[in-house]
Amino acid sequence: MPTMPACACCRRRRCGRGMPLTSAVCVRCSVLACFVFGGVFVLGLRVGLVSALILAVVAFVRPAWKQLANVILNCGDVKTALMTAGSISECVTPMIRRARLFRTFQSPKLKWLIIASAIVLLIETTGLYTMCWETPYAQFTYPLEVDVPELLRALEDGRAPAVRPINSYESYRFKIRNDRKCAEMNGTVRLLLLVKSALHHKAQRDAIRRSWGFESRFSDVVMRRIFMLGTGKPETQDEVDAEYARHRDIVQADFIDAYYNNTIKTMLGLRWAFEHCRKAEFVLCVDDDYYVSVKNLLKFVRNPWGLSAVDSEEENTPATFIGDGRLWAGYVFARSRPMRHRWSKWYLSLDEYPFSRFPPYVTAGAFVLSQPALADLYQVAQYTRPFRFDDIFLAIVARKAGLQPLHSDAFRFWGRPESPQDFEGLVAAHGFSDPELLVRVWEQQKSRGQA
């Protein structure tokens, strides 16, 4: 085989097998160059299209407004000018038709260029182009890269870890601490209901208090209820203070209560449970628009592995677990991909998350944690870079801590259950933002022995 000349880019010898090459660069460098120049082209195309749109608007509108201004000057006032011109459309339309740019857009070549540009822009905005640059999930890493087992041992022994935390949720201040909620108990708390609630959702909180959140529902089960709130407008604080004084079931921290602060709300809820309710054996983290069957939940935590659909191919939940007492259960997504559509509420750029899929995660609307799992998640989270979606952040932290999520169909996050059969064995279900509906459904299920 004859010796091929070296590539002008990477200086490697080119191979002539498969396809003859007459260029000065190899196939590898050629493909790489296409991707690089393609990215530059897409960026330039977006800027060019916006600029062309602005120039087109200026070219169309400016002559029309000049003509209308001349008519106003000649007629003396706007009313007479409009009567003279007949209407604004009569003034503007002739100018648009005579505009040189309008005639230019009738060119077939330009039409095809616009169509091609629109296709390229569509590919870029839908995320298809971005997906080509994703890092394979097999190469997953996430800062900080630390020895997590050694970190947890140091924290458990009261020693200072070798690294400093980068994500300290301890810097947030509790405006309403409510630290006596669990401290009053002589024994353990079987279940802590940690409800993430919005400031203005008082009606939902009242409905939960009247239904599944009633603490004395079972005489032989010690249960506590907490609503986790952020802060908002100053005028709402008096209402929150009054609600706390009446029910003594609110914890409030000094962060802005907004959607993209859900990770902060979740982690501060875990912090409160870690610091002030260590006696709780299990913690249910749930949104305030969920229906919950505490009766079915207590059955579930008695033997979660026996009741879970671990053989589901779709969720791919592992069938074996380490008997370390750590439980993190709910509805699991095992192979979910990041959203690359720019118009999506959950859009993620490559800078924010470069990998092709997420670690297996439990939907954040409702999930249950044992106390050992909660402690590990909260402590490892201090050494994990923040992420704005709480369920993905917990998945990243859990992956670092070696904690596997447990899937169960008893946690339902999609459409609201309707038939009585839908509620059999159900632990939690989304879609109950109407307080009256929540109370009515809960009372129906209570009469059927399902609540």
Buried (B, 14 or more C-beta within 10 A) or exposed (E): EEEBEBBEBEEEEBEEEEEEBEEEBBBEBEEBEEEEEBBEBBEEBBEEBEEEEEEBEEBBBEBBEEBBEEBBEEBEEEEEBBEEBEEEEEBBEEBBEEBEEBEEEEEEEEEEEBEEBEEBBEBBBBBEBBEEEBEEEEEBEBEBEBEBEEBBEBBEEEEEBEBEBEBEBEEBEBBBBBEEBBEEEEEEBBBBBBBBBBBEBBBBBBBBBBBBBBBEBBEEBBBBBBBBBBBBEEEBBEEBBEBBEEEEBBBBBEBEBEEEBBBBBBBBBBBBBBEBBBBBBBBBBBBBBBBBBBBBBBBBBEEBBEBBBBEBEEBBBEEEBEEEEBBBBBBBBBEBBBBBBEEEEEBBEBEEBBBBBBBBBBBBBBBBBBBBBBBBBBBBBBBBEEBBBBBBBBBBBBBBBBBBBBBBBBBBBEEBBEEEEEBBBBBBBBBBBBBEBBBBBBEEBBEEEBB
